[in-house]
Amino acid sequence: MVDDRLPTGLWVDAVLTPLNGRGIFYYITQKGNHASGLILLKLNGLKGRARLLTQQRDFLDDKLVWAAALDEETVSETAADEYIARAIARDPDLWALEIEDEAMENPFER
């Protein structure tokens, strides 16, 4: 199987760089594997709550999709940060990103 996906590092840069122009701040808290690391995304709503999304492979289509990392739609920032720390400890190739956006919209789905 030929893998023609954009390397994760380039994809992250392409999606996050335009956020600067919109006044949306972001942090790369863990740089994972440049070519193929999965992304764990914390969407910080700036009011103590966050959405935590992770990439999963849809094996039927062989596409990456976004899914809630925890059972709840939003969680406390503390719960999100604790989950992120555990995930990074398990998978050092993981990218961990935080985006500060009151709307908590996933820019990777635009």
N, CA, C and O atoms as CSV, one atom per row, in Angstrom:
chain,resi,resn,atom,element,x,y,z
A,1,MET,N,N,0.847,-1.188,0.000
A,1,MET,CA,C,0.000,0.000,0.000
A,1,MET,C,C,0.886,1.242,0.000
A,1,MET,O,O,1.817,1.343,0.799
A,2,VAL,N,N,0.607,2.161,-0.869
A,2,VAL,CA,C,1.341,3.418,-0.963
A,2,VAL,C,C,0.681,4.422,-0.026
A,2,VAL,O,O,-0.538,4.588,-0.036
A,3,ASP,N,N,1.506,5.093,0.787
A,3,ASP,CA,C,0.996,6.083,1.726
A,3,ASP,C,C,1.295,7.470,1.180
A,3,ASP,O,O,2.441,7.918,1.213
A,4,ASP,N,N,0.266,8.155,0.674
A,4,ASP,CA,C,0.471,9.465,0.069
A,4,ASP,C,C,-0.010,10.602,0.964
A,4,ASP,O,O,-0.230,11.718,0.493
A,5,ARG,N,N,-0.172,10.318,2.253
A,5,ARG,CA,C,-0.603,11.364,3.181
A,5,ARG,C,C,0.537,12.343,3.437
A,5,ARG,O,O,1.714,11.991,3.359
A,6,LEU,N,N,0.162,13.563,3.739
A,6,LEU,CA,C,1.118,14.597,4.115
A,6,LEU,C,C,1.736,14.225,5.460
A,6,LEU,O,O,1.011,13.802,6.360
A,7,PRO,N,N,3.055,14.367,5.626
A,7,PRO,CA,C,3.656,14.080,6.929
A,7,PRO,C,C,3.006,14.919,8.027
A,7,PRO,O,O,2.645,16.075,7.805
A,8,THR,N,N,2.862,14.334,9.198
A,8,THR,CA,C,2.165,14.988,10.306
A,8,THR,C,C,2.749,16.360,10.611
A,8,THR,O,O,1.999,17.317,10.808
A,9,GLY,N,N,4.066,16.474,10.652
A,9,GLY,CA,C,4.700,17.754,10.974
A,9,GLY,C,C,4.314,18.861,10.008
A,9,GLY,O,O,4.073,19.992,10.429
A,10,LEU,N,N,4.252,18.553,8.726
A,10,LEU,CA,C,3.849,19.552,7.730
A,10,LEU,C,C,2.372,19.888,7.845
A,10,LEU,O,O,1.978,21.046,7.706
A,11,TRP,N,N,1.557,18.875,8.100
A,11,TRP,CA,C,0.119,19.091,8.254
A,11,TRP,C,C,-0.161,20.000,9.443
A,11,TRP,O,O,-0.975,20.919,9.351
A,12,VAL,N,N,0.521,19.739,10.572
A,12,VAL,CA,C,0.351,20.570,11.772
A,12,VAL,C,C,0.711,22.020,11.449
A,12,VAL,O,O,-0.041,22.935,11.786
A,13,ASP,N,N,1.848,22.233,10.804
A,13,ASP,CA,C,2.256,23.597,10.453
A,13,ASP,C,C,1.238,24.267,9.522
A,13,ASP,O,O,0.902,25.437,9.704
A,14,ALA,N,N,0.758,23.530,8.538
A,14,ALA,CA,C,-0.185,24.096,7.567
A,14,ALA,C,C,-1.508,24.501,8.209
A,14,ALA,O,O,-2.116,25.493,7.807
A,15,VAL,N,N,-1.952,23.742,9.202
A,15,VAL,CA,C,-3.233,24.047,9.855
A,15,VAL,C,C,-3.073,25.125,10.932
A,15,VAL,O,O,-3.923,26.007,11.055
A,16,LEU,N,N,-2.008,25.058,11.698
A,16,LEU,CA,C,-1.861,25.973,12.830
A,16,LEU,C,C,-1.392,27.376,12.434
A,16,LEU,O,O,-1.823,28.351,13.050
A,17,THR,N,N,-0.540,27.506,11.448
A,17,THR,CA,C,0.015,28.813,11.090
A,17,THR,C,C,-1.063,29.857,10.790
A,17,THR,O,O,-0.929,30.989,11.254
A,18,PRO,N,N,-2.124,29.539,10.041
A,18,PRO,CA,C,-3.162,30.552,9.791
A,18,PRO,C,C,-3.921,30.996,11.046
A,18,PRO,O,O,-4.558,32.050,11.034
A,19,LEU,N,N,-3.865,30.220,12.113
A,19,LEU,CA,C,-4.559,30.607,13.343
A,19,LEU,C,C,-3.986,31.895,13.909
A,19,LEU,O,O,-4.706,32.674,14.535
A,20,ASN,N,N,-2.689,32.127,13.695
A,20,ASN,CA,C,-2.062,33.367,14.176
A,20,ASN,C,C,-2.779,34.590,13.634
A,20,ASN,O,O,-3.029,35.544,14.371
A,21,GLY,N,N,-3.107,34.567,12.360
A,21,GLY,CA,C,-3.782,35.698,11.728
A,21,GLY,C,C,-5.185,35.930,12.251
A,21,GLY,O,O,-5.719,37.032,12.127
A,22,ARG,N,N,-5.786,34.910,12.832
A,22,ARG,CA,C,-7.130,35.034,13.392
A,22,ARG,C,C,-7.080,35.322,14.894
A,22,ARG,O,O,-8.123,35.399,15.542
A,23,GLY,N,N,-5.878,35.481,15.451
A,23,GLY,CA,C,-5.749,35.788,16.875
A,23,GLY,C,C,-6.034,34.601,17.780
A,23,GLY,O,O,-6.392,34.776,18.945
A,24,ILE,N,N,-5.879,33.404,17.253
A,24,ILE,CA,C,-6.090,32.194,18.052
A,24,ILE,C,C,-4.720,31.641,18.424
A,24,ILE,O,O,-3.899,31.349,17.555
A,25,PHE,N,N,-4.486,31.501,19.714
A,25,PHE,CA,C,-3.201,31.029,20.195
A,25,PHE,C,C,-3.184,29.511,20.264
A,25,PHE,O,O,-4.208,28.874,20.514
A,26,TYR,N,N,-2.021,28.949,20.043
A,26,TYR,CA,C,-1.861,27.497,20.125
A,26,TYR,C,C,-0.489,27.166,20.687
A,26,TYR,O,O,0.429,27.985,20.659
A,27,TYR,N,N,-0.372,25.958,21.194
A,27,TYR,CA,C,0.872,25.468,21.770
A,27,TYR,C,C,1.095,24.050,21.288
A,27,TYR,O,O,0.176,23.231,21.278
A,28,ILE,N,N,2.311,23.772,20.894
A,28,ILE,CA,C,2.696,22.401,20.586
A,28,ILE,C,C,3.393,21.893,21.842
A,28,ILE,O,O,4.560,22.209,22.075
A,29,THR,N,N,2.696,21.119,22.643
A,29,THR,CA,C,3.244,20.674,23.921
A,29,THR,C,C,4.079,19.407,23.787
A,29,THR,O,O,4.861,19.079,24.679
A,30,GLN,N,N,3.914,18.691,22.673
A,30,GLN,CA,C,4.715,17.497,22.406
A,30,GLN,C,C,4.830,17.339,20.902
A,30,GLN,O,O,3.825,17.186,20.207
A,31,LYS,N,N,6.066,17.375,20.396
A,31,LYS,CA,C,6.279,17.097,18.981
A,31,LYS,C,C,6.531,15.607,18.837
A,31,LYS,O,O,7.480,15.057,19.397
A,32,GLY,N,N,5.669,14.980,18.082
A,32,GLY,CA,C,5.802,13.545,17.872
A,32,GLY,C,C,6.590,13.234,16.617
A,32,GLY,O,O,7.381,14.051,16.145
A,33,ASN,N,N,6.372,12.065,16.092
A,33,ASN,CA,C,7.038,11.623,14.879
A,33,ASN,C,C,6.648,12.551,13.733
A,33,ASN,O,O,5.464,12.728,13.445
A,34,HIS,N,N,7.649,13.140,13.083
A,34,HIS,CA,C,7.384,14.116,12.023
A,34,HIS,C,C,6.604,13.505,10.859
A,34,HIS,O,O,5.736,14.157,10.279
A,35,ALA,N,N,6.911,12.277,10.528
A,35,ALA,CA,C,6.308,11.667,9.340
A,35,ALA,C,C,4.933,11.081,9.598
A,35,ALA,O,O,4.052,11.170,8.744
A,36,SER,N,N,4.736,10.474,10.780
A,36,SER,CA,C,3.501,9.699,10.928
A,36,SER,C,C,2.882,9.713,12.317
A,36,SER,O,O,1.999,8.900,12.590
A,37,GLY,N,N,3.305,10.594,13.196
A,37,GLY,CA,C,2.729,10.624,14.537
A,37,GLY,C,C,1.264,11.032,14.529
A,37,GLY,O,O,0.856,11.884,13.740
A,38,LEU,N,N,0.478,10.426,15.402
A,38,LEU,CA,C,-0.923,10.814,15.550
A,38,LEU,C,C,-1.017,12.071,16.411
A,38,LEU,O,O,-0.070,12.418,17.116
A,39,ILE,N,N,-2.159,12.748,16.349
A,39,ILE,CA,C,-2.357,14.012,17.064
A,39,ILE,C,C,-3.387,13.846,18.162
A,39,ILE,O,O,-4.448,13.254,17.962
A,40,LEU,N,N,-3.054,14.379,19.326
A,40,LEU,CA,C,-3.988,14.521,20.437
A,40,LEU,C,C,-4.216,16.016,20.582
A,40,LEU,O,O,-3.271,16.772,20.805
A,41,LEU,N,N,-5.457,16.440,20.457
A,41,LEU,CA,C,-5.786,17.861,20.362
A,41,LEU,C,C,-6.627,18.304,21.550
A,41,LEU,O,O,-7.709,17.771,21.797
A,42,LYS,N,N,-6.113,19.287,22.280
A,42,LYS,CA,C,-6.863,19.891,23.385
A,42,LYS,C,C,-7.390,21.236,22.891
A,42,LYS,O,O,-6.615,22.133,22.559
A,43,LEU,N,N,-8.706,21.365,22.847
A,43,LEU,CA,C,-9.349,22.620,22.469
A,43,LEU,C,C,-9.782,23.312,23.752
A,43,LEU,O,O,-10.800,22.964,24.350
A,44,ASN,N,N,-9.000,24.290,24.161
A,44,ASN,CA,C,-9.201,24.981,25.425
A,44,ASN,C,C,-10.219,26.103,25.236
A,44,ASN,O,O,-9.970,27.060,24.503
A,45,GLY,N,N,-11.371,25.977,25.904
A,45,GLY,CA,C,-12.426,26.981,25.792
A,45,GLY,C,C,-12.213,28.213,26.657
A,45,GLY,O,O,-13.052,29.114,26.660
A,46,LEU,N,N,-11.108,28.269,27.389
A,46,LEU,CA,C,-10.695,29.421,28.192
A,46,LEU,C,C,-11.612,29.702,29.388
A,46,LEU,O,O,-11.551,30.785,29.971
A,47,LYS,N,N,-12.440,28.758,29.748
A,47,LYS,CA,C,-13.317,28.936,30.907
A,47,LYS,C,C,-13.265,27.704,31.816
A,47,LYS,O,O,-14.250,27.356,32.467
A,48,GLY,N,N,-12.101,27.053,31.847
A,48,GLY,CA,C,-11.918,25.896,32.702
A,48,GLY,C,C,-12.340,24.576,32.087
A,48,GLY,O,O,-12.185,23.527,32.711
A,49,ARG,N,N,-12.872,24.611,30.871
A,49,ARG,CA,C,-13.316,23.393,30.191
A,49,ARG,C,C,-12.558,23.237,28.878
A,49,ARG,O,O,-12.078,24.213,28.302
A,50,ALA,N,N,-12.459,22.003,28.419
A,50,ALA,CA,C,-11.758,21.724,27.169
A,50,ALA,C,C,-12.372,20.522,26.481
A,50,ALA,O,O,-12.953,19.645,27.120
A,51,ARG,N,N,-12.233,20.499,25.169
A,51,ARG,CA,C,-12.548,19.302,24.378
A,51,ARG,C,C,-11.225,18.602,24.117
A,51,ARG,O,O,-10.222,19.247,23.815
A,52,LEU,N,N,-11.226,17.302,24.232
A,52,LEU,CA,C,-10.020,16.524,24.001
A,52,LEU,C,C,-10.316,15.535,22.881
A,52,LEU,O,O,-11.141,14.633,23.031
A,53,LEU,N,N,-9.627,15.720,21.752
A,53,LEU,CA,C,-9.872,14.896,20.569
A,53,LEU,C,C,-8.609,14.136,20.189
A,53,LEU,O,O,-7.494,14.630,20.349
A,54,THR,N,N,-8.806,12.946,19.694
A,54,THR,CA,C,-7.688,12.130,19.241
A,54,THR,C,C,-7.989,11.603,17.850
A,54,THR,O,O,-9.148,11.481,17.452
A,55,GLN,N,N,-6.946,11.296,17.129
A,55,GLN,CA,C,-7.118,10.710,15.813
A,55,GLN,C,C,-7.241,9.197,15.952
A,55,GLN,O,O,-6.564,8.570,16.765
A,56,GLN,N,N,-8.109,8.641,15.149
A,56,GLN,CA,C,-8.246,7.190,15.084
A,56,GLN,C,C,-8.348,6.806,13.621
A,56,GLN,O,O,-8.829,7.576,12.790
A,57,ARG,N,N,-7.895,5.626,13.328
A,57,ARG,CA,C,-7.980,5.145,11.948
A,57,ARG,C,C,-9.313,4.446,11.737
A,57,ARG,O,O,-9.682,3.542,12.487
A,58,ASP,N,N,-10.034,4.879,10.701
A,58,ASP,CA,C,-11.259,4.204,10.278
A,58,ASP,C,C,-10.806,3.086,9.342
A,58,ASP,O,O,-10.425,3.331,8.198
A,59,PHE,N,N,-10.852,1.871,9.842
A,59,PHE,CA,C,-10.288,0.762,9.084
A,59,PHE,C,C,-11.093,0.415,7.833
A,59,PHE,O,O,-10.568,-0.236,6.930
A,60,LEU,N,N,-12.330,0.827,7.765
A,60,LEU,CA,C,-13.110,0.573,6.555
A,60,LEU,C,C,-12.612,1.422,5.395
A,60,LEU,O,O,-12.480,0.933,4.274
A,61,ASP,N,N,-12.332,2.712,5.668
A,61,ASP,CA,C,-11.880,3.640,4.633
A,61,ASP,C,C,-10.378,3.893,4.672
A,61,ASP,O,O,-9.828,4.517,3.764
A,62,ASP,N,N,-9.712,3.412,5.721
A,62,ASP,CA,C,-8.296,3.679,5.957
A,62,ASP,C,C,-8.026,5.175,6.031
A,62,ASP,O,O,-7.004,5.655,5.541
A,63,LYS,N,N,-8.959,5.914,6.653
A,63,LYS,CA,C,-8.809,7.353,6.834
A,63,LYS,C,C,-8.686,7.656,8.324
A,63,LYS,O,O,-9.180,6.915,9.174
A,64,LEU,N,N,-8.017,8.758,8.611
A,64,LEU,CA,C,-7.951,9.226,9.985
A,64,LEU,C,C,-9.193,10.049,10.286
A,64,LEU,O,O,-9.593,10.905,9.496
A,65,VAL,N,N,-9.794,9.782,11.428
A,65,VAL,CA,C,-10.973,10.522,11.865
A,65,VAL,C,C,-10.718,11.045,13.271
A,65,VAL,O,O,-9.834,10.549,13.969
A,66,TRP,N,N,-11.482,12.036,13.684
A,66,TRP,CA,C,-11.363,12.619,15.018
A,66,TRP,C,C,-12.440,12.030,15.923
A,66,TRP,O,O,-13.594,11.875,15.522
A,67,ALA,N,N,-12.043,11.708,17.142
A,67,ALA,CA,C,-12.987,11.160,18.117
A,67,ALA,C,C,-12.664,11.754,19.488
A,67,ALA,O,O,-11.524,12.123,19.768
A,68,ALA,N,N,-13.682,11.836,20.329
A,68,ALA,CA,C,-13.466,12.314,21.700
A,68,ALA,C,C,-12.538,11.324,22.408
A,68,ALA,O,O,-12.746,10.112,22.351
A,69,ALA,N,N,-11.521,11.854,23.071
A,69,ALA,CA,C,-10.569,10.999,23.768
A,69,ALA,C,C,-11.158,10.449,25.065
A,69,ALA,O,O,-10.780,9.369,25.518
A,70,LEU,N,N,-12.078,11.195,25.653
A,70,LEU,CA,C,-12.730,10.778,26.893
A,70,LEU,C,C,-14.229,10.656,26.641
A,70,LEU,O,O,-14.718,11.089,25.598
A,71,ASP,N,N,-14.946,10.081,27.569
A,71,ASP,CA,C,-16.374,9.825,27.389
A,71,ASP,C,C,-17.211,11.096,27.267
A,71,ASP,O,O,-18.232,11.100,26.579
A,72,GLU,N,N,-16.795,12.157,27.916
A,72,GLU,CA,C,-17.573,13.397,27.923
A,72,GLU,C,C,-17.175,14.303,26.760
A,72,GLU,O,O,-16.043,14.250,26.279
A,73,GLU,N,N,-18.107,15.122,26.322
A,73,GLU,CA,C,-17.835,16.079,25.245
A,73,GLU,C,C,-16.798,17.116,25.688
A,73,GLU,O,O,-15.856,17.413,24.953
A,74,THR,N,N,-16.977,17.661,26.885
A,74,THR,CA,C,-15.995,18.577,27.454
A,74,THR,C,C,-15.604,18.072,28.834
A,74,THR,O,O,-16.391,17.422,29.522
A,75,VAL,N,N,-14.385,18.382,29.218
A,75,VAL,CA,C,-13.859,17.968,30.513
A,75,VAL,C,C,-13.131,19.148,31.148
A,75,VAL,O,O,-12.876,20.155,30.487
A,76,SER,N,N,-12.805,19.023,32.407
A,76,SER,CA,C,-12.021,20.077,33.055
A,76,SER,C,C,-10.626,20.103,32.434
A,76,SER,O,O,-10.144,19.093,31.921
A,77,GLU,N,N,-9.993,21.260,32.488
A,77,GLU,CA,C,-8.631,21.364,31.961
A,77,GLU,C,C,-7.691,20.402,32.667
A,77,GLU,O,O,-6.799,19.824,32.046
A,78,THR,N,N,-7.893,20.233,33.964
A,78,THR,CA,C,-7.047,19.332,34.735
A,78,THR,C,C,-7.171,17.898,34.228
A,78,THR,O,O,-6.164,17.215,34.042
A,79,ALA,N,N,-8.393,17.444,34.006
A,79,ALA,CA,C,-8.606,16.084,33.488
A,79,ALA,C,C,-7.978,15.929,32.108
A,79,ALA,O,O,-7.391,14.891,31.803
A,80,ALA,N,N,-8.100,16.954,31.279
A,80,ALA,CA,C,-7.502,16.900,29.940
A,80,ALA,C,C,-5.978,16.818,30.031
A,80,ALA,O,O,-5.356,16.017,29.334
A,81,ASP,N,N,-5.381,17.642,30.884
A,81,ASP,CA,C,-3.924,17.646,31.031
A,81,ASP,C,C,-3.408,16.320,31.582
A,81,ASP,O,O,-2.356,15.840,31.161
A,82,GLU,N,N,-4.135,15.734,32.510
A,82,GLU,CA,C,-3.735,14.436,33.065
A,82,GLU,C,C,-3.790,13.348,31.994
A,82,GLU,O,O,-2.901,12.500,31.919
A,83,TYR,N,N,-4.829,13.376,31.171
A,83,TYR,CA,C,-4.955,12.398,30.094
A,83,TYR,C,C,-3.809,12.564,29.098
A,83,TYR,O,O,-3.224,11.581,28.645
A,84,ILE,N,N,-3.496,13.810,28.763
A,84,ILE,CA,C,-2.417,14.082,27.813
A,84,ILE,C,C,-1.088,13.556,28.343
A,84,ILE,O,O,-0.325,12.946,27.594
A,85,ALA,N,N,-0.806,13.780,29.608
A,85,ALA,CA,C,0.449,13.299,30.203
A,85,ALA,C,C,0.540,11.772,30.118
A,85,ALA,O,O,1.594,11.228,29.788
A,86,ARG,N,N,-0.554,11.091,30.413
A,86,ARG,CA,C,-0.556,9.618,30.330
A,86,ARG,C,C,-0.372,9.149,28.884
A,86,ARG,O,O,0.347,8.184,28.628
A,87,ALA,N,N,-1.020,9.831,27.949
A,87,ALA,CA,C,-0.928,9.441,26.542
A,87,ALA,C,C,0.492,9.612,26.006
A,87,ALA,O,O,0.986,8.761,25.266
A,88,ILE,N,N,1.142,10.705,26.378
A,88,ILE,CA,C,2.520,10.943,25.933
A,88,ILE,C,C,3.457,9.900,26.530
A,88,ILE,O,O,4.380,9.438,25.859
A,89,ALA,N,N,3.227,9.528,27.778
A,89,ALA,CA,C,4.067,8.503,28.413
A,89,ALA,C,C,3.944,7.166,27.682
A,89,ALA,O,O,4.918,6.420,27.586
A,90,ARG,N,N,2.745,6.861,27.166
A,90,ARG,CA,C,2.521,5.604,26.438
A,90,ARG,C,C,3.049,5.658,25.008
A,90,ARG,O,O,3.516,4.649,24.478
A,91,ASP,N,N,2.976,6.837,24.380
A,91,ASP,CA,C,3.307,6.960,22.962
A,91,ASP,C,C,4.154,8.207,22.716
A,91,ASP,O,O,3.607,9.292,22.516
A,92,PRO,N,N,5.480,8.068,22.728
A,92,PRO,CA,C,6.342,9.245,22.529
A,92,PRO,C,C,6.277,9.818,21.118
A,92,PRO,O,O,6.774,10.921,20.887
A,93,ASP,N,N,5.676,9.098,20.165
A,93,ASP,CA,C,5.524,9.611,18.805
A,93,ASP,C,C,4.287,10.482,18.638
A,93,ASP,O,O,4.050,11.029,17.561
A,94,LEU,N,N,3.506,10.612,19.689
A,94,LEU,CA,C,2.260,11.371,19.679
A,94,LEU,C,C,2.532,12.876,19.643
A,94,LEU,O,O,3.428,13.369,20.329
A,95,TRP,N,N,1.759,13.593,18.846
A,95,TRP,CA,C,1.770,15.048,18.864
A,95,TRP,C,C,0.678,15.497,19.831
A,95,TRP,O,O,-0.456,15.029,19.737
A,96,ALA,N,N,1.000,16.392,20.752
A,96,ALA,CA,C,0.008,16.959,21.670
A,96,ALA,C,C,-0.066,18.458,21.394
A,96,ALA,O,O,0.923,19.179,21.529
A,97,LEU,N,N,-1.248,18.909,21.007
A,97,LEU,CA,C,-1.461,20.309,20.643
A,97,LEU,C,C,-2.553,20.902,21.515
A,97,LEU,O,O,-3.520,20.222,21.859
A,98,GLU,N,N,-2.398,22.162,21.871
A,98,GLU,CA,C,-3.447,22.883,22.596
A,98,GLU,C,C,-3.790,24.142,21.821
A,98,GLU,O,O,-2.909,24.912,21.440
A,99,ILE,N,N,-5.073,24.341,21.594
A,99,ILE,CA,C,-5.554,25.517,20.892
A,99,ILE,C,C,-6.513,26.257,21.812
A,99,ILE,O,O,-7.468,25.673,22.324
A,100,GLU,N,N,-6.256,27.546,22.022
A,100,GLU,CA,C,-7.118,28.371,22.867
A,100,GLU,C,C,-8.167,29.039,21.992
A,100,GLU,O,O,-7.873,29.972,21.246
A,101,ASP,N,N,-9.399,28.544,22.098
A,101,ASP,CA,C,-10.477,29.038,21.247
A,101,ASP,C,C,-11.798,28.843,21.995
A,101,ASP,O,O,-12.197,27.714,22.279
A,102,GLU,N,N,-12.461,29.934,22.305
A,102,GLU,CA,C,-13.721,29.836,23.053
A,102,GLU,C,C,-14.749,28.957,22.361
A,102,GLU,O,O,-15.556,28.306,23.025
A,103,ALA,N,N,-14.729,28.932,21.030
A,103,ALA,CA,C,-15.685,28.111,20.276
A,103,ALA,C,C,-15.309,26.626,20.290
A,103,ALA,O,O,-16.133,25.778,19.949
A,104,MET,N,N,-14.085,26.311,20.677
A,104,MET,CA,C,-13.574,24.936,20.734
A,104,MET,C,C,-13.784,24.179,19.410
A,104,MET,O,O,-14.196,23.019,19.406
A,105,GLU,N,N,-13.495,24.852,18.299
A,105,GLU,CA,C,-13.636,24.245,16.979
A,105,GLU,C,C,-12.326,23.593,16.557
A,105,GLU,O,O,-11.246,24.139,16.783
A,106,ASN,N,N,-12.433,22.438,15.951
A,106,ASN,CA,C,-11.273,21.702,15.484
A,106,ASN,C,C,-10.825,22.262,14.124
A,106,ASN,O,O,-11.522,22.064,13.129
A,107,PRO,N,N,-9.676,22.957,14.060
A,107,PRO,CA,C,-9.245,23.538,12.788
A,107,PRO,C,C,-8.802,22.485,11.774
A,107,PRO,O,O,-8.681,22.788,10.587
A,108,PHE,N,N,-8.562,21.269,12.220
A,108,PHE,CA,C,-8.146,20.201,11.309
A,108,PHE,C,C,-9.324,19.651,10.508
A,108,PHE,O,O,-9.131,18.893,9.557
A,109,GLU,N,N,-10.537,20.029,10.890
A,109,GLU,CA,C,-11.725,19.559,10.175
A,109,GLU,C,C,-12.290,20.611,9.228
A,109,GLU,O,O,-13.361,20.399,8.660
A,110,ARG,N,N,-11.629,21.702,9.046
A,110,ARG,CA,C,-12.105,22.787,8.182
A,110,ARG,C,C,-11.853,22.479,6.745
A,110,ARG,O,O,-12.188,23.281,5.874
